[in-house]
Amino acid sequence: MHLGLATLLEFYTAHRSDDALVLGTVIATEGSTYRKPGAMMLIAADGSHCGLISGGCLESDLAQHASDVFKDGEIRHVTYDLSAGDELVWGLGIGCDGVIRLMLQHLPSEAGFGFLETLQHAWQARQDGVLGLVTESTDAAHPEGSFVLDCGNQFRTGDLELLKHAHLPAELHDRSRRFWKESITTAQGVAETLLVPVIPPTALLICGAGVDAVPVARLAVEMGWDCTVVDHRPGFANPGRFPDTCDVRLLQPGELSEKLDLEHIDAVVTMSHNLAHDRQYLAQVVDAGLSYIGMLGPRARRDRLLEEIGRCNGEDGLHVHGPTGLDIGAEMPTSIALSIIGEIHACLNQRHGNHITPVGT
């Protein structure tokens, strides 16, 4: 997820015995900036911190500002004008050309560290939802720094009254929507609110545990994704061959839908190198509502397998990426894995994987 919540929650877990933490949130940006509104970092009283709100050039400076918040518990707003060109900016080694506005708020342990405790439970249960932070307010009942987290009935905390006045999009589980802002009119005034979707980490299923599946799993784990690997061969479905956090299952191809909850899978890549096995995998995932389905091998192989299960690519909204991956000239397993992970990431974020800088400019 773009917010890096997994890392933030690991830091929170490590500091649960602290009296308080400070949350730094990017609430507005102008021009070119590394991170956008919703980016967060956590700061402990000893100055240690976690999370990126820039390319790594502002975090230590912001931790110094947090010391004042620890002293009195009051909210602080900090602005970095990276276009100013003054000694402060150059002293921080910043080469961007934008403005970043942040809010620092005190999260005491006796109050469950704000929304962090509930967020951790929701994250572990893979529940999506929305987080709202009030950045300005004329309503004393919903003051600056108020928050609301709603990840379903079991995972709600904070100023829930705010969401009754908000106009939320119909589809919150949209990885292309990073944040949105709303002026929420309440009974006593207006609360300027930053709303951020809370989306669990991408869940990737790799069908086939051959040599080329290992770097795909490694890159997925590096991305913070949940990764499940299945294979029917005991020698390949060996957890020791994959990162520790991978869920490696010894399954027959026909057992996929029976033994796994495909509703909680975002993307699948079939790479068993066996026509019959890939056909069985494909038949079980094409109607599971996955956001991405990819297959190793040429287009003709993909079309043959789809025809054998009575389906056609492009029909009824079905799109199977075969060959899977972006065209980056990949040939060896690691570069092929980079190509596959890159395409999955682009598709889930509704991007095309094109050049950011057009060739020749």
NORHUGI-V885181 format. One record per residue. N is the residue number from 1. D_FIRST is the distance of its C-alpha to the first C-alpha in Angstrom with 1 decimal. Layout:
N:D_FIRST
N:D_FIRST
This chain:
1:0.0
2:3.8
3:5.6
4:5.8
5:7.1
6:8.3
7:10.5
8:11.6
9:12.7
10:14.5
11:16.3
12:17.2
13:18.6
14:20.6
15:22.1
16:22.9
17:26.5
18:26.4
19:28.1
20:25.2
21:22.1
22:21.4
23:18.2
24:17.9
25:16.0
26:16.3
27:18.1
28:19.6
29:20.0
30:22.7
31:23.2
32:21.3
33:18.7
34:16.0
35:13.4
36:13.7
37:14.3
38:11.8
39:11.0
40:12.4
41:14.5
42:16.7
43:20.3
44:23.0
45:26.7
46:27.5
47:25.5
48:22.7
49:19.2
50:15.6
51:12.7
52:13.2
53:14.6
54:16.5
55:17.2
56:18.6
57:21.9
58:21.6
59:20.1
60:23.4
61:25.3
62:23.1
63:23.7
64:27.4
65:27.0
66:25.4
67:28.7
68:30.4
69:28.0
70:28.7
71:32.4
72:32.7
73:29.5
74:29.6
75:26.7
76:26.7
77:25.6
78:25.2
79:25.4
80:25.1
81:27.1
82:26.2
83:28.8
84:31.6
85:32.7
86:34.3
87:34.8
88:31.8
89:29.4
90:31.1
91:31.4
92:27.6
93:27.5
94:25.4
95:25.8
96:23.7
97:25.6
98:23.9
99:23.7
100:21.1
101:21.8
102:20.4
103:21.3
104:22.0
105:22.6
106:24.2
107:22.7
108:25.7
109:25.6
110:28.2
111:26.0
112:23.2
113:21.4
114:20.6
115:17.8
116:16.3
117:18.4
118:17.7
119:13.9
120:14.2
121:16.4
122:14.2
123:11.2
124:13.9
125:15.2
126:12.0
127:13.0
128:11.2
129:12.9
130:13.3
131:13.9
132:16.9
133:18.5
134:22.1
135:22.8
136:26.4
137:28.8
138:32.5
139:32.4
140:33.2
141:31.9
142:28.4
143:28.5
144:26.2
145:23.5
146:23.5
147:20.2
148:19.4
149:16.7
150:17.2
151:15.4
152:18.7
153:22.1
154:21.5
155:18.6
156:20.0
157:21.2
158:22.4
159:24.3
160:24.0
161:26.8
162:24.6
163:22.7
164:26.2
165:26.9
166:23.5
167:23.1
168:19.7
169:18.7
170:19.7
171:16.3
172:13.5
173:11.2
174:10.9
175:7.9
176:10.6
177:11.4
178:9.8
179:12.6
180:16.2
181:19.3
182:22.2
183:25.6
184:26.3
185:30.0
186:31.2
187:34.8
188:35.4
189:33.5
190:30.2
191:26.8
192:24.5
193:21.1
194:17.5
195:15.3
196:11.5
197:9.9
198:8.3
199:6.5
200:6.8
201:5.4
202:7.1
203:10.8
204:13.1
205:16.9
206:19.3
207:22.9
208:25.2
209:25.1
210:27.3
211:27.2
212:24.8
213:22.2
214:21.9
215:20.2
216:17.8
217:16.8
218:16.8
219:14.5
220:12.0
221:12.3
222:12.1
223:8.6
224:7.7
225:8.2
226:11.0
227:14.0
228:17.4
229:20.4
230:23.7
231:27.2
232:30.7
233:32.2
234:32.4
235:32.6
236:29.3
237:27.4
238:27.8
239:24.9
240:26.5
241:25.6
242:21.8
243:19.3
244:20.0
245:16.8
246:17.5
247:19.3
248:22.3
249:24.7
250:28.3
251:28.7
252:31.1
253:29.5
254:31.1
255:29.4
256:25.8
257:25.6
258:27.9
259:26.1
260:22.4
261:20.7
262:19.5
263:18.2
264:15.1
265:14.5
266:12.4
267:14.1
268:17.4
269:19.5
270:23.2
271:24.9
272:27.9
273:30.5
274:32.6
275:33.5
276:34.4
277:31.3
278:28.9
279:30.9
280:30.4
281:26.6
282:26.4
283:28.7
284:26.5
285:23.1
286:24.4
287:24.8
288:21.8
289:19.7
290:17.0
291:15.0
292:16.1
293:19.2
294:20.5
295:23.8
296:25.5
297:28.9
298:30.6
299:30.5
300:33.9
301:32.6
302:29.7
303:32.2
304:34.7
305:32.4
306:31.3
307:35.0
308:35.9
309:33.7
310:35.0
311:32.0
312:31.7
313:28.7
314:28.2
315:30.1
316:28.7
317:25.3
318:24.8
319:23.3
320:23.3
321:22.2
322:25.2
323:25.5
324:21.7
325:20.1
326:20.6
327:24.1
328:23.9
329:27.1
330:25.6
331:28.3
332:27.6
333:25.0
334:22.6
335:22.7
336:22.5
337:19.3
338:17.8
339:19.0
340:17.5
341:14.0
342:14.3
343:15.5
344:13.0
345:10.1
346:12.6
347:13.6
348:10.5
349:10.1
350:13.8
351:15.0
352:18.1
353:17.5
354:20.6
355:22.0
356:20.7
357:24.2
358:26.8
359:29.3
360:32.4
361:31.0
